[in-house]
Amino acid sequence: MSEAPSYEDIVHALRVRLAGAPQLRDQPAQDIGHDLMANGYLPTEPDPTLVRRALLEIKDEGGSA
């Protein structure tokens, strides 16, 4: 089994994914995490808590989330 993705990996994957699918930000964190894994942005499904934290960080930085 692969290692869980790091927080930094999640933030990076989320930035890239939201650039192409901004509507994803409106989904529950668990669904976003599954999407990141299913579409090849991350090797395993991330912890939804980290996904929520990453979304907040991107939003606080003035990003598209």
PDB file of N, CA, C and O in Angstrom:
ATOM      1  N   MET A   1       0.845  -1.189   0.000  1.00  0.00           N
ATOM      2  CA  MET A   1       0.000   0.000   0.000  1.00  0.00           C
ATOM      3  C   MET A   1       0.886   1.247   0.000  1.00  0.00           C
ATOM      4  O   MET A   1       1.924   1.285   0.660  1.00  0.00           O
ATOM      5  N   SER A   2       0.463   2.253  -0.742  1.00  0.00           N
ATOM      6  CA  SER A   2       1.229   3.489  -0.831  1.00  0.00           C
ATOM      7  C   SER A   2       1.073   4.320   0.429  1.00  0.00           C
ATOM      8  O   SER A   2       0.093   4.204   1.164  1.00  0.00           O
ATOM      9  N   GLU A   3       2.075   5.164   0.655  1.00  0.00           N
ATOM     10  CA  GLU A   3       2.025   6.095   1.780  1.00  0.00           C
ATOM     11  C   GLU A   3       0.941   7.137   1.548  1.00  0.00           C
ATOM     12  O   GLU A   3       0.628   7.480   0.408  1.00  0.00           O
ATOM     13  N   ALA A   4       0.377   7.634   2.634  1.00  0.00           N
ATOM     14  CA  ALA A   4      -0.591   8.723   2.522  1.00  0.00           C
ATOM     15  C   ALA A   4       0.134   9.966   2.005  1.00  0.00           C
ATOM     16  O   ALA A   4       1.286  10.211   2.364  1.00  0.00           O
ATOM     17  N   PRO A   5      -0.540  10.747   1.164  1.00  0.00           N
ATOM     18  CA  PRO A   5       0.109  11.952   0.633  1.00  0.00           C
ATOM     19  C   PRO A   5       0.353  12.983   1.739  1.00  0.00           C
ATOM     20  O   PRO A   5      -0.428  13.103   2.683  1.00  0.00           O
ATOM     21  N   SER A   6       1.445  13.715   1.599  1.00  0.00           N
ATOM     22  CA  SER A   6       1.759  14.762   2.577  1.00  0.00           C
ATOM     23  C   SER A   6       0.822  15.947   2.374  1.00  0.00           C
ATOM     24  O   SER A   6       0.177  16.081   1.334  1.00  0.00           O
ATOM     25  N   TYR A   7       0.764  16.792   3.378  1.00  0.00           N
ATOM     26  CA  TYR A   7      -0.065  17.993   3.278  1.00  0.00           C
ATOM     27  C   TYR A   7       0.367  18.843   2.079  1.00  0.00           C
ATOM     28  O   TYR A   7      -0.475  19.360   1.345  1.00  0.00           O
ATOM     29  N   GLU A   8       1.668  18.984   1.886  1.00  0.00           N
ATOM     30  CA  GLU A   8       2.185  19.781   0.762  1.00  0.00           C
ATOM     31  C   GLU A   8       1.754  19.177  -0.570  1.00  0.00           C
ATOM     32  O   GLU A   8       1.419  19.906  -1.504  1.00  0.00           O
ATOM     33  N   ASP A   9       1.761  17.846  -0.660  1.00  0.00           N
ATOM     34  CA  ASP A   9       1.307  17.175  -1.890  1.00  0.00           C
ATOM     35  C   ASP A   9      -0.170  17.460  -2.138  1.00  0.00           C
ATOM     36  O   ASP A   9      -0.587  17.674  -3.276  1.00  0.00           O
ATOM     37  N   ILE A  10      -0.951  17.462  -1.074  1.00  0.00           N
ATOM     38  CA  ILE A  10      -2.387  17.721  -1.199  1.00  0.00           C
ATOM     39  C   ILE A  10      -2.632  19.146  -1.685  1.00  0.00           C
ATOM     40  O   ILE A  10      -3.442  19.368  -2.586  1.00  0.00           O
ATOM     41  N   VAL A  11      -1.930  20.114  -1.088  1.00  0.00           N
ATOM     42  CA  VAL A  11      -2.085  21.515  -1.504  1.00  0.00           C
ATOM     43  C   VAL A  11      -1.731  21.662  -2.984  1.00  0.00           C
ATOM     44  O   VAL A  11      -2.469  22.296  -3.739  1.00  0.00           O
ATOM     45  N   HIS A  12      -0.620  21.087  -3.394  1.00  0.00           N
ATOM     46  CA  HIS A  12      -0.201  21.190  -4.797  1.00  0.00           C
ATOM     47  C   HIS A  12      -1.231  20.547  -5.728  1.00  0.00           C
ATOM     48  O   HIS A  12      -1.631  21.148  -6.726  1.00  0.00           O
ATOM     49  N   ALA A  13      -1.656  19.333  -5.402  1.00  0.00           N
ATOM     50  CA  ALA A  13      -2.628  18.624  -6.239  1.00  0.00           C
ATOM     51  C   ALA A  13      -3.935  19.406  -6.325  1.00  0.00           C
ATOM     52  O   ALA A  13      -4.545  19.497  -7.390  1.00  0.00           O
ATOM     53  N   LEU A  14      -4.349  19.957  -5.219  1.00  0.00           N
ATOM     54  CA  LEU A  14      -5.594  20.712  -5.184  1.00  0.00           C
ATOM     55  C   LEU A  14      -5.506  21.972  -6.037  1.00  0.00           C
ATOM     56  O   LEU A  14      -6.451  22.302  -6.753  1.00  0.00           O
ATOM     57  N   ARG A  15      -4.390  22.670  -5.969  1.00  0.00           N
ATOM     58  CA  ARG A  15      -4.215  23.870  -6.807  1.00  0.00           C
ATOM     59  C   ARG A  15      -4.304  23.518  -8.287  1.00  0.00           C
ATOM     60  O   ARG A  15      -4.978  24.199  -9.061  1.00  0.00           O
ATOM     61  N   VAL A  16      -3.621  22.455  -8.665  1.00  0.00           N
ATOM     62  CA  VAL A  16      -3.610  22.051 -10.071  1.00  0.00           C
ATOM     63  C   VAL A  16      -5.015  21.612 -10.494  1.00  0.00           C
ATOM     64  O   VAL A  16      -5.500  22.006 -11.555  1.00  0.00           O
ATOM     65  N   ARG A  17      -5.655  20.806  -9.672  1.00  0.00           N
ATOM     66  CA  ARG A  17      -6.986  20.285 -10.008  1.00  0.00           C
ATOM     67  C   ARG A  17      -8.027  21.394 -10.068  1.00  0.00           C
ATOM     68  O   ARG A  17      -8.863  21.405 -10.971  1.00  0.00           O
ATOM     69  N   LEU A  18      -7.989  22.329  -9.120  1.00  0.00           N
ATOM     70  CA  LEU A  18      -8.970  23.414  -9.125  1.00  0.00           C
ATOM     71  C   LEU A  18      -8.794  24.349 -10.314  1.00  0.00           C
ATOM     72  O   LEU A  18      -9.758  24.977 -10.752  1.00  0.00           O
ATOM     73  N   ALA A  19      -7.588  24.450 -10.836  1.00  0.00           N
ATOM     74  CA  ALA A  19      -7.363  25.281 -12.015  1.00  0.00           C
ATOM     75  C   ALA A  19      -8.174  24.760 -13.199  1.00  0.00           C
ATOM     76  O   ALA A  19      -8.662  25.540 -14.017  1.00  0.00           O
ATOM     77  N   GLY A  20      -8.314  23.440 -13.283  1.00  0.00           N
ATOM     78  CA  GLY A  20      -9.065  22.845 -14.389  1.00  0.00           C
ATOM     79  C   GLY A  20     -10.505  22.510 -14.059  1.00  0.00           C
ATOM     80  O   GLY A  20     -11.316  22.294 -14.960  1.00  0.00           O
ATOM     81  N   ALA A  21     -10.832  22.465 -12.774  1.00  0.00           N
ATOM     82  CA  ALA A  21     -12.191  22.099 -12.353  1.00  0.00           C
ATOM     83  C   ALA A  21     -12.578  22.917 -11.121  1.00  0.00           C
ATOM     84  O   ALA A  21     -12.704  22.362 -10.030  1.00  0.00           O
ATOM     85  N   PRO A  22     -12.768  24.233 -11.282  1.00  0.00           N
ATOM     86  CA  PRO A  22     -13.047  25.087 -10.125  1.00  0.00           C
ATOM     87  C   PRO A  22     -14.326  24.716  -9.376  1.00  0.00           C
ATOM     88  O   PRO A  22     -14.441  24.988  -8.181  1.00  0.00           O
ATOM     89  N   GLN A  23     -15.279  24.104 -10.057  1.00  0.00           N
ATOM     90  CA  GLN A  23     -16.527  23.712  -9.402  1.00  0.00           C
ATOM     91  C   GLN A  23     -16.303  22.645  -8.337  1.00  0.00           C
ATOM     92  O   GLN A  23     -17.169  22.428  -7.489  1.00  0.00           O
ATOM     93  N   LEU A  24     -15.167  21.984  -8.370  1.00  0.00           N
ATOM     94  CA  LEU A  24     -14.854  20.933  -7.405  1.00  0.00           C
ATOM     95  C   LEU A  24     -14.818  21.475  -5.977  1.00  0.00           C
ATOM     96  O   LEU A  24     -15.104  20.743  -5.030  1.00  0.00           O
ATOM     97  N   ARG A  25     -14.469  22.750  -5.818  1.00  0.00           N
ATOM     98  CA  ARG A  25     -14.363  23.344  -4.478  1.00  0.00           C
ATOM     99  C   ARG A  25     -15.679  23.292  -3.711  1.00  0.00           C
ATOM    100  O   ARG A  25     -15.677  23.398  -2.484  1.00  0.00           O
ATOM    101  N   ASP A  26     -16.799  23.131  -4.408  1.00  0.00           N
ATOM    102  CA  ASP A  26     -18.110  23.090  -3.762  1.00  0.00           C
ATOM    103  C   ASP A  26     -18.489  21.700  -3.267  1.00  0.00           C
ATOM    104  O   ASP A  26     -19.547  21.525  -2.662  1.00  0.00           O
ATOM    105  N   GLN A  27     -17.643  20.718  -3.517  1.00  0.00           N
ATOM    106  CA  GLN A  27     -17.908  19.337  -3.110  1.00  0.00           C
ATOM    107  C   GLN A  27     -17.411  19.098  -1.687  1.00  0.00           C
ATOM    108  O   GLN A  27     -16.553  19.834  -1.199  1.00  0.00           O
ATOM    109  N   PRO A  28     -17.948  18.067  -1.013  1.00  0.00           N
ATOM    110  CA  PRO A  28     -17.412  17.702   0.310  1.00  0.00           C
ATOM    111  C   PRO A  28     -15.941  17.289   0.206  1.00  0.00           C
ATOM    112  O   PRO A  28     -15.506  16.762  -0.818  1.00  0.00           O
ATOM    113  N   ALA A  29     -15.188  17.533   1.269  1.00  0.00           N
ATOM    114  CA  ALA A  29     -13.749  17.237   1.274  1.00  0.00           C
ATOM    115  C   ALA A  29     -13.462  15.778   0.925  1.00  0.00           C
ATOM    116  O   ALA A  29     -12.499  15.495   0.213  1.00  0.00           O
ATOM    117  N   GLN A  30     -14.274  14.859   1.409  1.00  0.00           N
ATOM    118  CA  GLN A  30     -14.048  13.441   1.108  1.00  0.00           C
ATOM    119  C   GLN A  30     -14.171  13.180  -0.394  1.00  0.00           C
ATOM    120  O   GLN A  30     -13.389  12.414  -0.957  1.00  0.00           O
ATOM    121  N   ASP A  31     -15.148  13.814  -1.041  1.00  0.00           N
ATOM    122  CA  ASP A  31     -15.327  13.648  -2.487  1.00  0.00           C
ATOM    123  C   ASP A  31     -14.168  14.273  -3.259  1.00  0.00           C
ATOM    124  O   ASP A  31     -13.718  13.724  -4.265  1.00  0.00           O
ATOM    125  N   ILE A  32     -13.690  15.416  -2.788  1.00  0.00           N
ATOM    126  CA  ILE A  32     -12.551  16.071  -3.437  1.00  0.00           C
ATOM    127  C   ILE A  32     -11.316  15.175  -3.339  1.00  0.00           C
ATOM    128  O   ILE A  32     -10.590  14.995  -4.317  1.00  0.00           O
ATOM    129  N   GLY A  33     -11.087  14.618  -2.150  1.00  0.00           N
ATOM    130  CA  GLY A  33      -9.949  13.714  -1.970  1.00  0.00           C
ATOM    131  C   GLY A  33     -10.031  12.515  -2.890  1.00  0.00           C
ATOM    132  O   GLY A  33      -9.030  12.110  -3.482  1.00  0.00           O
ATOM    133  N   HIS A  34     -11.220  11.945  -3.014  1.00  0.00           N
ATOM    134  CA  HIS A  34     -11.394  10.798  -3.908  1.00  0.00           C
ATOM    135  C   HIS A  34     -11.125  11.215  -5.352  1.00  0.00           C
ATOM    136  O   HIS A  34     -10.485  10.477  -6.102  1.00  0.00           O
ATOM    137  N   ASP A  35     -11.608  12.382  -5.742  1.00  0.00           N
ATOM    138  CA  ASP A  35     -11.383  12.894  -7.096  1.00  0.00           C
ATOM    139  C   ASP A  35      -9.892  13.061  -7.378  1.00  0.00           C
ATOM    140  O   ASP A  35      -9.418  12.705  -8.457  1.00  0.00           O
ATOM    141  N   LEU A  36      -9.149  13.606  -6.401  1.00  0.00           N
ATOM    142  CA  LEU A  36      -7.706  13.801  -6.599  1.00  0.00           C
ATOM    143  C   LEU A  36      -6.997  12.471  -6.832  1.00  0.00           C
ATOM    144  O   LEU A  36      -6.081  12.387  -7.651  1.00  0.00           O
ATOM    145  N   MET A  37      -7.420  11.433  -6.114  1.00  0.00           N
ATOM    146  CA  MET A  37      -6.815  10.117  -6.300  1.00  0.00           C
ATOM    147  C   MET A  37      -7.286   9.489  -7.624  1.00  0.00           C
ATOM    148  O   MET A  37      -6.474   8.987  -8.400  1.00  0.00           O
ATOM    149  N   ALA A  38      -8.574   9.521  -7.866  1.00  0.00           N
ATOM    150  CA  ALA A  38      -9.138   8.862  -9.047  1.00  0.00           C
ATOM    151  C   ALA A  38      -8.615   9.458 -10.355  1.00  0.00           C
ATOM    152  O   ALA A  38      -8.501   8.754 -11.359  1.00  0.00           O
ATOM    153  N   ASN A  39      -8.300  10.742 -10.342  1.00  0.00           N
ATOM    154  CA  ASN A  39      -7.809  11.398 -11.545  1.00  0.00           C
ATOM    155  C   ASN A  39      -6.288  11.473 -11.625  1.00  0.00           C
ATOM    156  O   ASN A  39      -5.741  12.142 -12.501  1.00  0.00           O
ATOM    157  N   GLY A  40      -5.605  10.782 -10.705  1.00  0.00           N
ATOM    158  CA  GLY A  40      -4.154  10.660 -10.804  1.00  0.00           C
ATOM    159  C   GLY A  40      -3.349  11.801 -10.211  1.00  0.00           C
ATOM    160  O   GLY A  40      -2.141  11.878 -10.432  1.00  0.00           O
ATOM    161  N   TYR A  41      -3.986  12.682  -9.469  1.00  0.00           N
ATOM    162  CA  TYR A  41      -3.244  13.791  -8.862  1.00  0.00           C
ATOM    163  C   TYR A  41      -2.517  13.350  -7.602  1.00  0.00           C
ATOM    164  O   TYR A  41      -1.497  13.932  -7.233  1.00  0.00           O
ATOM    165  N   LEU A  42      -3.044  12.315  -6.935  1.00  0.00           N
ATOM    166  CA  LEU A  42      -2.420  11.759  -5.740  1.00  0.00           C
ATOM    167  C   LEU A  42      -2.452  10.238  -5.832  1.00  0.00           C
ATOM    168  O   LEU A  42      -3.378   9.681  -6.422  1.00  0.00           O
ATOM    169  N   PRO A  43      -1.456   9.550  -5.258  1.00  0.00           N
ATOM    170  CA  PRO A  43      -1.400   8.087  -5.353  1.00  0.00           C
ATOM    171  C   PRO A  43      -2.428   7.371  -4.475  1.00  0.00           C
ATOM    172  O   PRO A  43      -2.845   6.255  -4.789  1.00  0.00           O
ATOM    173  N   THR A  44      -2.835   8.006  -3.384  1.00  0.00           N
ATOM    174  CA  THR A  44      -3.842   7.430  -2.492  1.00  0.00           C
ATOM    175  C   THR A  44      -4.799   8.535  -2.070  1.00  0.00           C
ATOM    176  O   THR A  44      -4.500   9.720  -2.216  1.00  0.00           O
ATOM    177  N   GLU A  45      -5.949   8.135  -1.548  1.00  0.00           N
ATOM    178  CA  GLU A  45      -6.941   9.117  -1.115  1.00  0.00           C
ATOM    179  C   GLU A  45      -6.459   9.827   0.149  1.00  0.00           C
ATOM    180  O   GLU A  45      -6.100   9.169   1.125  1.00  0.00           O
ATOM    181  N   PRO A  46      -6.445  11.160   0.142  1.00  0.00           N
ATOM    182  CA  PRO A  46      -5.956  11.906   1.304  1.00  0.00           C
ATOM    183  C   PRO A  46      -6.995  11.982   2.419  1.00  0.00           C
ATOM    184  O   PRO A  46      -8.182  11.740   2.199  1.00  0.00           O
ATOM    185  N   ASP A  47      -6.535  12.316   3.599  1.00  0.00           N
ATOM    186  CA  ASP A  47      -7.395  12.533   4.751  1.00  0.00           C
ATOM    187  C   ASP A  47      -8.282  13.755   4.469  1.00  0.00           C
ATOM    188  O   ASP A  47      -7.760  14.819   4.137  1.00  0.00           O
ATOM    189  N   PRO A  48      -9.609  13.624   4.595  1.00  0.00           N
ATOM    190  CA  PRO A  48     -10.495  14.766   4.326  1.00  0.00           C
ATOM    191  C   PRO A  48     -10.190  15.995   5.181  1.00  0.00           C
ATOM    192  O   PRO A  48     -10.410  17.124   4.742  1.00  0.00           O
ATOM    193  N   THR A  49      -9.689  15.786   6.390  1.00  0.00           N
ATOM    194  CA  THR A  49      -9.327  16.915   7.245  1.00  0.00           C
ATOM    195  C   THR A  49      -8.216  17.738   6.604  1.00  0.00           C
ATOM    196  O   THR A  49      -8.237  18.968   6.657  1.00  0.00           O
ATOM    197  N   LEU A  50      -7.246  17.056   5.998  1.00  0.00           N
ATOM    198  CA  LEU A  50      -6.150  17.769   5.319  1.00  0.00           C
ATOM    199  C   LEU A  50      -6.648  18.452   4.057  1.00  0.00           C
ATOM    200  O   LEU A  50      -6.165  19.527   3.700  1.00  0.00           O
ATOM    201  N   VAL A  51      -7.614  17.836   3.376  1.00  0.00           N
ATOM    202  CA  VAL A  51      -8.189  18.461   2.179  1.00  0.00           C
ATOM    203  C   VAL A  51      -8.890  19.764   2.569  1.00  0.00           C
ATOM    204  O   VAL A  51      -8.720  20.782   1.899  1.00  0.00           O
ATOM    205  N   ARG A  52      -9.675  19.738   3.645  1.00  0.00           N
ATOM    206  CA  ARG A  52     -10.354  20.953   4.112  1.00  0.00           C
ATOM    207  C   ARG A  52      -9.345  22.037   4.482  1.00  0.00           C
ATOM    208  O   ARG A  52      -9.526  23.208   4.146  1.00  0.00           O
ATOM    209  N   ARG A  53      -8.282  21.636   5.177  1.00  0.00           N
ATOM    210  CA  ARG A  53      -7.237  22.591   5.574  1.00  0.00           C
ATOM    211  C   ARG A  53      -6.562  23.199   4.342  1.00  0.00           C
ATOM    212  O   ARG A  53      -6.299  24.401   4.302  1.00  0.00           O
ATOM    213  N   ALA A  54      -6.285  22.366   3.345  1.00  0.00           N
ATOM    214  CA  ALA A  54      -5.655  22.848   2.117  1.00  0.00           C
ATOM    215  C   ALA A  54      -6.581  23.819   1.376  1.00  0.00           C
ATOM    216  O   ALA A  54      -6.122  24.836   0.856  1.00  0.00           O
ATOM    217  N   LEU A  55      -7.874  23.513   1.328  1.00  0.00           N
ATOM    218  CA  LEU A  55      -8.827  24.415   0.684  1.00  0.00           C
ATOM    219  C   LEU A  55      -8.843  25.779   1.365  1.00  0.00           C
ATOM    220  O   LEU A  55      -8.869  26.816   0.703  1.00  0.00           O
ATOM    221  N   LEU A  56      -8.828  25.764   2.692  1.00  0.00           N
ATOM    222  CA  LEU A  56      -8.810  27.026   3.434  1.00  0.00           C
ATOM    223  C   LEU A  56      -7.528  27.811   3.184  1.00  0.00           C
ATOM    224  O   LEU A  56      -7.557  29.034   3.046  1.00  0.00           O
ATOM    225  N   GLU A  57      -6.410  27.103   3.126  1.00  0.00           N
ATOM    226  CA  GLU A  57      -5.125  27.777   2.868  1.00  0.00           C
ATOM    227  C   GLU A  57      -5.131  28.437   1.498  1.00  0.00           C
ATOM    228  O   GLU A  57      -4.707  29.584   1.352  1.00  0.00           O
ATOM    229  N   ILE A  58      -5.609  27.715   0.504  1.00  0.00           N
ATOM    230  CA  ILE A  58      -5.642  28.259  -0.858  1.00  0.00           C
ATOM    231  C   ILE A  58      -6.592  29.478  -0.903  1.00  0.00           C
ATOM    232  O   ILE A  58      -6.282  30.491  -1.529  1.00  0.00           O
ATOM    233  N   LYS A  59      -7.735  29.362  -0.240  1.00  0.00           N
ATOM    234  CA  LYS A  59      -8.691  30.482  -0.216  1.00  0.00           C
ATOM    235  C   LYS A  59      -8.088  31.682   0.497  1.00  0.00           C
ATOM    236  O   LYS A  59      -8.233  32.813   0.033  1.00  0.00           O
ATOM    237  N   ASP A  60      -7.410  31.450   1.623  1.00  0.00           N
ATOM    238  CA  ASP A  60      -6.799  32.541   2.390  1.00  0.00           C
ATOM    239  C   ASP A  60      -5.707  33.252   1.599  1.00  0.00           C
ATOM    240  O   ASP A  60      -5.461  34.441   1.804  1.00  0.00           O
ATOM    241  N   GLU A  61      -5.055  32.527   0.699  1.00  0.00           N
ATOM    242  CA  GLU A  61      -4.004  33.120  -0.132  1.00  0.00           C
ATOM    243  C   GLU A  61      -4.575  33.856  -1.324  1.00  0.00           C
ATOM    244  O   GLU A  61      -3.831  34.410  -2.133  1.00  0.00           O
ATOM    245  N   GLY A  62      -5.902  33.865  -1.438  1.00  0.00           N
ATOM    246  CA  GLY A  62      -6.530  34.543  -2.557  1.00  0.00           C
ATOM    247  C   GLY A  62      -6.615  33.671  -3.782  1.00  0.00           C
ATOM    248  O   GLY A  62      -6.791  34.174  -4.892  1.00  0.00           O
ATOM    249  N   GLY A  63      -6.493  32.362  -3.599  1.00  0.00           N
ATOM    250  CA  GLY A  63      -6.571  31.430  -4.720  1.00  0.00           C
ATOM    251  C   GLY A  63      -8.006  31.206  -5.145  1.00  0.00           C
ATOM    252  O   GLY A  63      -8.920  31.889  -4.684  1.00  0.00           O
ATOM    253  N   SER A  64      -8.187  30.263  -6.008  1.00  0.00           N
ATOM    254  CA  SER A  64      -9.490  30.034  -6.611  1.00  0.00           C
ATOM    255  C   SER A  64     -10.396  29.133  -5.801  1.00  0.00           C
ATOM    256  O   SER A  64     -11.484  28.792  -6.265  1.00  0.00           O
ATOM    257  N   ALA A  65      -9.996  28.742  -4.624  1.00  0.00           N
ATOM    258  CA  ALA A  65     -10.840  27.826  -3.833  1.00  0.00           C
ATOM    259  C   ALA A  65     -11.776  28.592  -2.928  1.00  0.00           C
ATOM    260  O   ALA A  65     -12.556  27.987  -2.193  1.00  0.00           O
TER     261      ALA A  65
END
